[in-house]
Amino acid sequence: MHAVGRMCRAVAVVLLAVAVVGLGASPAFAQSKSGKPKAAATALPEPLTHDSIRELVSRLSDEDVRKLLIDQLDRSAAPSKAKDMAMSGMVEHNAGMVRERLRELRDAFVALPATLSDVIVKLDDPDGPSVLLRVVALTVGGLVVAWLAERFYDFALRRYRASLAPPPVGPSLPAPFDGLSA
């Protein structure tokens, strides 16, 4: 078993070495490493004048100028929404939504008496028969039918629920000690 483990480790080390050598010999990897560091060339001169900017741009390639311009624009751009929606921003946003919803509910609660009186006025038609009594009767009838349906449901499932109930717990002490448990 130990010999097999050593052999597997040796094979893994050889494969890793071949991968590192192959990556180092790769032309794209070697080309990217051979260039001199561009960070010093793309650094902005301290006294930023028109002449120093023109001199810097004349020394840079088009790609370096683009990178420098993008970096400068990124620094001066307004912060993106992704940074604003960090955890604290999301919490603040959600708290604002909750406050707004609670304000709406409070306003609706304050307006409830006026709303109910408007409903009663609309249902109580002075020219014809009142619809208000019919609505109250239908509401009470619906509640009674729902209560009866619940009672029937409970009655229909009583045996099934009894079969699911855990068995009653008996005395936990042996028979000679039953008198002590009370």
Buried (B, 14 or more C-beta within 10 A) or exposed (E): EEEEEEEEEEEEEEEEEEEEEEEEEEEEEEEEEEEEEBEEEBEEEEEEEEEEEEEBEEEBEEEBBEBBEEEEEEEEEEEEEEEEEEEEEEEEEEEEEEEEEEEEEEEEEEEEEEEEEEEEEEBEEEEEEEEBEEBEEEEEEEEEEEEEEEEEEEEEEEEEEEEEEEEEEEEEEEEEEEEEEE
